[in-house]
Amino acid sequence: MPANMDVDGVEITSYRYKDSIKDDMSWANFVISHAGAGSCLEALELEKPLLVVVNTNLMDNHQFEVATKLKDCGYLHFTTCDDLLSTLCNLDLSRLRPYPKHDPLKFTSVIDYIMGFR
Protein backbone atom coordinates (compact mmCIF):
# COMPACT_ATOMS: atom_id res chain seq x y z
CA MET A 1 0.00 0.00 0.00
CA PRO A 2 1.51 3.34 -0.97
CA ALA A 3 2.19 5.99 1.63
CA ASN A 4 1.29 9.45 0.36
CA MET A 5 2.14 12.73 2.01
CA ASP A 6 2.47 16.37 1.14
CA VAL A 7 5.46 18.19 2.59
CA ASP A 8 5.62 21.92 1.94
CA GLY A 9 3.71 21.53 -1.33
CA VAL A 10 5.74 18.54 -2.53
CA GLU A 11 3.72 15.36 -3.06
CA ILE A 12 5.67 12.30 -1.91
CA THR A 13 4.64 8.71 -2.62
CA SER A 14 6.60 5.78 -1.23
CA TYR A 15 6.19 1.99 -1.36
CA ARG A 16 7.75 -0.90 0.49
CA TYR A 17 7.38 -3.02 -2.66
CA LYS A 18 5.60 -2.67 -6.00
CA ASP A 19 5.94 -4.87 -9.11
CA SER A 20 6.60 -1.87 -11.36
CA ILE A 21 6.93 1.84 -10.69
CA LYS A 22 7.23 2.82 -14.35
CA ASP A 23 3.82 4.55 -14.35
CA ASP A 24 4.76 6.49 -11.21
CA MET A 25 8.08 7.55 -12.72
CA SER A 26 6.43 8.60 -15.99
CA TRP A 27 4.38 11.33 -14.29
CA ALA A 28 7.10 12.37 -11.83
CA ASN A 29 9.07 15.58 -12.34
CA PHE A 30 12.08 14.22 -10.45
CA VAL A 31 12.99 10.68 -9.34
CA ILE A 32 14.87 9.63 -6.21
CA SER A 33 15.69 5.94 -6.35
CA HIS A 34 18.01 3.29 -5.02
CA ALA A 35 20.99 2.73 -7.28
CA GLY A 36 20.04 -0.60 -8.82
CA ALA A 37 20.91 -0.76 -12.52
CA GLY A 38 17.32 -1.51 -13.58
CA SER A 39 15.86 1.40 -11.62
CA CYS A 40 18.52 3.79 -12.93
CA LEU A 41 18.00 2.81 -16.57
CA GLU A 42 14.21 2.88 -16.26
CA ALA A 43 14.22 6.47 -14.97
CA LEU A 44 16.88 7.61 -17.45
CA GLU A 45 15.02 6.09 -20.41
CA LEU A 46 11.94 8.05 -19.27
CA GLU A 47 14.13 11.19 -19.43
CA LYS A 48 13.63 11.98 -15.74
CA PRO A 49 16.14 13.93 -13.66
CA LEU A 50 17.52 11.30 -11.30
CA LEU A 51 19.13 11.21 -7.88
CA VAL A 52 20.12 7.74 -6.72
CA VAL A 53 20.84 6.79 -3.14
CA VAL A 54 23.62 4.21 -2.95
CA ASN A 55 23.36 1.43 -0.38
CA THR A 56 26.89 1.44 1.03
CA ASN A 57 26.25 -1.76 3.01
CA LEU A 58 26.08 -4.01 -0.05
CA MET A 59 28.80 -6.57 -0.61
CA ASP A 60 31.03 -5.60 -3.56
CA ASN A 61 29.02 -2.34 -3.73
CA HIS A 62 27.81 -2.76 -7.32
CA GLN A 63 25.35 0.11 -6.77
CA PHE A 64 28.27 2.46 -6.18
CA GLU A 65 29.96 1.27 -9.38
CA VAL A 66 26.80 1.77 -11.48
CA ALA A 67 26.05 5.17 -9.92
CA THR A 68 29.64 6.38 -10.31
CA LYS A 69 29.79 5.47 -14.01
CA LEU A 70 26.41 7.07 -14.79
CA LYS A 71 27.33 10.18 -12.78
CA ASP A 72 30.70 10.45 -14.54
CA CYS A 73 28.80 10.40 -17.85
CA GLY A 74 26.61 13.24 -16.55
CA TYR A 75 23.32 11.31 -16.55
CA LEU A 76 22.47 11.40 -12.83
CA HIS A 77 23.49 12.53 -9.37
CA PHE A 78 24.10 10.14 -6.51
CA THR A 79 24.41 10.29 -2.77
CA THR A 80 24.25 8.13 0.35
CA CYS A 81 21.56 8.08 3.03
CA ASP A 82 23.85 10.08 5.32
CA ASP A 83 24.31 12.84 2.73
CA LEU A 84 20.81 12.87 1.20
CA LEU A 85 19.58 16.11 2.80
CA SER A 86 22.77 18.00 1.98
CA THR A 87 22.71 16.70 -1.60
CA LEU A 88 19.07 17.73 -2.08
CA CYS A 89 19.82 21.23 -0.79
CA ASN A 90 22.69 21.68 -3.26
CA LEU A 91 21.41 19.73 -6.26
CA ASP A 92 21.80 21.28 -9.73
CA LEU A 93 19.66 19.26 -12.13
CA SER A 94 20.38 21.65 -15.02
CA ARG A 95 23.84 20.11 -15.46
CA LEU A 96 22.51 16.63 -16.26
CA ARG A 97 22.87 15.28 -19.80
CA PRO A 98 20.06 13.38 -21.54
CA TYR A 99 20.55 9.62 -21.56
CA PRO A 100 20.96 8.43 -25.17
CA LYS A 101 18.13 6.45 -26.75
CA HIS A 102 19.04 2.83 -27.29
CA ASP A 103 18.74 1.13 -30.64
CA PRO A 104 17.96 -2.60 -30.22
CA LEU A 105 18.88 -3.21 -33.87
CA LYS A 106 22.54 -2.45 -33.12
CA PHE A 107 22.78 -5.46 -30.81
CA THR A 108 21.01 -7.80 -33.21
CA SER A 109 23.18 -6.67 -36.12
CA VAL A 110 26.33 -7.46 -34.12
CA ILE A 111 24.98 -10.93 -33.25
CA ASP A 112 24.00 -11.50 -36.90
CA TYR A 113 27.53 -10.51 -37.96
CA ILE A 114 29.18 -12.81 -35.39
CA MET A 115 26.94 -15.71 -36.39
CA GLY A 116 27.66 -15.16 -40.10
CA PHE A 117 24.10 -14.23 -41.03
CA ARG A 118 25.39 -11.10 -42.75
ChimeraX commands (.cxc) that place a marker at each C-alpha (Angstrom):
marker #1 position 0.00,0.00,0.00 radius 0.5
marker #1 position 1.51,3.34,-0.97 radius 0.5
marker #1 position 2.19,5.99,1.63 radius 0.5
marker #1 position 1.29,9.45,0.36 radius 0.5
marker #1 position 2.14,12.73,2.01 radius 0.5
marker #1 position 2.47,16.37,1.14 radius 0.5
marker #1 position 5.46,18.19,2.59 radius 0.5
marker #1 position 5.62,21.92,1.94 radius 0.5
marker #1 position 3.71,21.53,-1.33 radius 0.5
marker #1 position 5.74,18.54,-2.53 radius 0.5
marker #1 position 3.72,15.36,-3.06 radius 0.5
marker #1 position 5.67,12.30,-1.91 radius 0.5
marker #1 position 4.64,8.71,-2.62 radius 0.5
marker #1 position 6.60,5.78,-1.23 radius 0.5
marker #1 position 6.19,1.99,-1.36 radius 0.5
marker #1 position 7.75,-0.90,0.49 radius 0.5
marker #1 position 7.38,-3.02,-2.66 radius 0.5
marker #1 position 5.60,-2.67,-6.00 radius 0.5
marker #1 position 5.94,-4.87,-9.11 radius 0.5
marker #1 position 6.60,-1.87,-11.36 radius 0.5
marker #1 position 6.93,1.84,-10.69 radius 0.5
marker #1 position 7.23,2.82,-14.35 radius 0.5
marker #1 position 3.82,4.55,-14.35 radius 0.5
marker #1 position 4.76,6.49,-11.21 radius 0.5
marker #1 position 8.08,7.55,-12.72 radius 0.5
marker #1 position 6.43,8.60,-15.99 radius 0.5
marker #1 position 4.38,11.33,-14.29 radius 0.5
marker #1 position 7.10,12.37,-11.83 radius 0.5
marker #1 position 9.07,15.58,-12.34 radius 0.5
marker #1 position 12.08,14.22,-10.45 radius 0.5
marker #1 position 12.99,10.68,-9.34 radius 0.5
marker #1 position 14.87,9.63,-6.21 radius 0.5
marker #1 position 15.69,5.94,-6.35 radius 0.5
marker #1 position 18.01,3.29,-5.02 radius 0.5
marker #1 position 20.99,2.73,-7.28 radius 0.5
marker #1 position 20.04,-0.60,-8.82 radius 0.5
marker #1 position 20.91,-0.76,-12.52 radius 0.5
marker #1 position 17.32,-1.51,-13.58 radius 0.5
marker #1 position 15.86,1.40,-11.62 radius 0.5
marker #1 position 18.52,3.79,-12.93 radius 0.5
marker #1 position 18.00,2.81,-16.57 radius 0.5
marker #1 position 14.21,2.88,-16.26 radius 0.5
marker #1 position 14.22,6.47,-14.97 radius 0.5
marker #1 position 16.88,7.61,-17.45 radius 0.5
marker #1 position 15.02,6.09,-20.41 radius 0.5
marker #1 position 11.94,8.05,-19.27 radius 0.5
marker #1 position 14.13,11.19,-19.43 radius 0.5
marker #1 position 13.63,11.98,-15.74 radius 0.5
marker #1 position 16.14,13.93,-13.66 radius 0.5
marker #1 position 17.52,11.30,-11.30 radius 0.5
marker #1 position 19.13,11.21,-7.88 radius 0.5
marker #1 position 20.12,7.74,-6.72 radius 0.5
marker #1 position 20.84,6.79,-3.14 radius 0.5
marker #1 position 23.62,4.21,-2.95 radius 0.5
marker #1 position 23.36,1.43,-0.38 radius 0.5
marker #1 position 26.89,1.44,1.03 radius 0.5
marker #1 position 26.25,-1.76,3.01 radius 0.5
marker #1 position 26.08,-4.01,-0.05 radius 0.5
marker #1 position 28.80,-6.57,-0.61 radius 0.5
marker #1 position 31.03,-5.60,-3.56 radius 0.5
marker #1 position 29.02,-2.34,-3.73 radius 0.5
marker #1 position 27.81,-2.76,-7.32 radius 0.5
marker #1 position 25.35,0.11,-6.77 radius 0.5
marker #1 position 28.27,2.46,-6.18 radius 0.5
marker #1 position 29.96,1.27,-9.38 radius 0.5
marker #1 position 26.80,1.77,-11.48 radius 0.5
marker #1 position 26.05,5.17,-9.92 radius 0.5
marker #1 position 29.64,6.38,-10.31 radius 0.5
marker #1 position 29.79,5.47,-14.01 radius 0.5
marker #1 position 26.41,7.07,-14.79 radius 0.5
marker #1 position 27.33,10.18,-12.78 radius 0.5
marker #1 position 30.70,10.45,-14.54 radius 0.5
marker #1 position 28.80,10.40,-17.85 radius 0.5
marker #1 position 26.61,13.24,-16.55 radius 0.5
marker #1 position 23.32,11.31,-16.55 radius 0.5
marker #1 position 22.47,11.40,-12.83 radius 0.5
marker #1 position 23.49,12.53,-9.37 radius 0.5
marker #1 position 24.10,10.14,-6.51 radius 0.5
marker #1 position 24.41,10.29,-2.77 radius 0.5
marker #1 position 24.25,8.13,0.35 radius 0.5
marker #1 position 21.56,8.08,3.03 radius 0.5
marker #1 position 23.85,10.08,5.32 radius 0.5
marker #1 position 24.31,12.84,2.73 radius 0.5
marker #1 position 20.81,12.87,1.20 radius 0.5
marker #1 position 19.58,16.11,2.80 radius 0.5
marker #1 position 22.77,18.00,1.98 radius 0.5
marker #1 position 22.71,16.70,-1.60 radius 0.5
marker #1 position 19.07,17.73,-2.08 radius 0.5
marker #1 position 19.82,21.23,-0.79 radius 0.5
marker #1 position 22.69,21.68,-3.26 radius 0.5
marker #1 position 21.41,19.73,-6.26 radius 0.5
marker #1 position 21.80,21.28,-9.73 radius 0.5
marker #1 position 19.66,19.26,-12.13 radius 0.5
marker #1 position 20.38,21.65,-15.02 radius 0.5
marker #1 position 23.84,20.11,-15.46 radius 0.5
marker #1 position 22.51,16.63,-16.26 radius 0.5
marker #1 position 22.87,15.28,-19.80 radius 0.5
marker #1 position 20.06,13.38,-21.54 radius 0.5
marker #1 position 20.55,9.62,-21.56 radius 0.5
marker #1 position 20.96,8.43,-25.17 radius 0.5
marker #1 position 18.13,6.45,-26.75 radius 0.5
marker #1 position 19.04,2.83,-27.29 radius 0.5
marker #1 position 18.74,1.13,-30.64 radius 0.5
marker #1 position 17.96,-2.60,-30.22 radius 0.5
marker #1 position 18.88,-3.21,-33.87 radius 0.5
marker #1 position 22.54,-2.45,-33.12 radius 0.5
marker #1 position 22.78,-5.46,-30.81 radius 0.5
marker #1 position 21.01,-7.80,-33.21 radius 0.5
marker #1 position 23.18,-6.67,-36.12 radius 0.5
marker #1 position 26.33,-7.46,-34.12 radius 0.5
marker #1 position 24.98,-10.93,-33.25 radius 0.5
marker #1 position 24.00,-11.50,-36.90 radius 0.5
marker #1 position 27.53,-10.51,-37.96 radius 0.5
marker #1 position 29.18,-12.81,-35.39 radius 0.5
marker #1 position 26.94,-15.71,-36.39 radius 0.5
marker #1 position 27.66,-15.16,-40.10 radius 0.5
marker #1 position 24.10,-14.23,-41.03 radius 0.5
marker #1 position 25.39,-11.10,-42.75 radius 0.5
marker link #1:1,2 radius 0.2
marker link #1:2,3 radius 0.2
marker link #1:3,4 radius 0.2
marker link #1:4,5 radius 0.2
marker link #1:5,6 radius 0.2
marker link #1:6,7 radius 0.2
marker link #1:7,8 radius 0.2
marker link #1:8,9 radius 0.2
marker link #1:9,10 radius 0.2
marker link #1:10,11 radius 0.2
marker link #1:11,12 radius 0.2
marker link #1:12,13 radius 0.2
marker link #1:13,14 radius 0.2
marker link #1:14,15 radius 0.2
marker link #1:15,16 radius 0.2
marker link #1:16,17 radius 0.2
marker link #1:17,18 radius 0.2
marker link #1:18,19 radius 0.2
marker link #1:19,20 radius 0.2
marker link #1:20,21 radius 0.2
marker link #1:21,22 radius 0.2
marker link #1:22,23 radius 0.2
marker link #1:23,24 radius 0.2
marker link #1:24,25 radius 0.2
marker link #1:25,26 radius 0.2
marker link #1:26,27 radius 0.2
marker link #1:27,28 radius 0.2
marker link #1:28,29 radius 0.2
marker link #1:29,30 radius 0.2
marker link #1:30,31 radius 0.2
marker link #1:31,32 radius 0.2
marker link #1:32,33 radius 0.2
marker link #1:33,34 radius 0.2
marker link #1:34,35 radius 0.2
marker link #1:35,36 radius 0.2
marker link #1:36,37 radius 0.2
marker link #1:37,38 radius 0.2
marker link #1:38,39 radius 0.2
marker link #1:39,40 radius 0.2
marker link #1:40,41 radius 0.2
marker link #1:41,42 radius 0.2
marker link #1:42,43 radius 0.2
marker link #1:43,44 radius 0.2
marker link #1:44,45 radius 0.2
marker link #1:45,46 radius 0.2
marker link #1:46,47 radius 0.2
marker link #1:47,48 radius 0.2
marker link #1:48,49 radius 0.2
marker link #1:49,50 radius 0.2
marker link #1:50,51 radius 0.2
marker link #1:51,52 radius 0.2
marker link #1:52,53 radius 0.2
marker link #1:53,54 radius 0.2
marker link #1:54,55 radius 0.2
marker link #1:55,56 radius 0.2
marker link #1:56,57 radius 0.2
marker link #1:57,58 radius 0.2
marker link #1:58,59 radius 0.2
marker link #1:59,60 radius 0.2
marker link #1:60,61 radius 0.2
marker link #1:61,62 radius 0.2
marker link #1:62,63 radius 0.2
marker link #1:63,64 radius 0.2
marker link #1:64,65 radius 0.2
marker link #1:65,66 radius 0.2
marker link #1:66,67 radius 0.2
marker link #1:67,68 radius 0.2
marker link #1:68,69 radius 0.2
marker link #1:69,70 radius 0.2
marker link #1:70,71 radius 0.2
marker link #1:71,72 radius 0.2
marker link #1:72,73 radius 0.2
marker link #1:73,74 radius 0.2
marker link #1:74,75 radius 0.2
marker link #1:75,76 radius 0.2
marker link #1:76,77 radius 0.2
marker link #1:77,78 radius 0.2
marker link #1:78,79 radius 0.2
marker link #1:79,80 radius 0.2
marker link #1:80,81 radius 0.2
marker link #1:81,82 radius 0.2
marker link #1:82,83 radius 0.2
marker link #1:83,84 radius 0.2
marker link #1:84,85 radius 0.2
marker link #1:85,86 radius 0.2
marker link #1:86,87 radius 0.2
marker link #1:87,88 radius 0.2
marker link #1:88,89 radius 0.2
marker link #1:89,90 radius 0.2
marker link #1:90,91 radius 0.2
marker link #1:91,92 radius 0.2
marker link #1:92,93 radius 0.2
marker link #1:93,94 radius 0.2
marker link #1:94,95 radius 0.2
marker link #1:95,96 radius 0.2
marker link #1:96,97 radius 0.2
marker link #1:97,98 radius 0.2
marker link #1:98,99 radius 0.2
marker link #1:99,100 radius 0.2
marker link #1:100,101 radius 0.2
marker link #1:101,102 radius 0.2
marker link #1:102,103 radius 0.2
marker link #1:103,104 radius 0.2
marker link #1:104,105 radius 0.2
marker link #1:105,106 radius 0.2
marker link #1:106,107 radius 0.2
marker link #1:107,108 radius 0.2
marker link #1:108,109 radius 0.2
marker link #1:109,110 radius 0.2
marker link #1:110,111 radius 0.2
marker link #1:111,112 radius 0.2
marker link #1:112,113 radius 0.2
marker link #1:113,114 radius 0.2
marker link #1:114,115 radius 0.2
marker link #1:115,116 radius 0.2
marker link #1:116,117 radius 0.2
marker link #1:117,118 radius 0.2
view
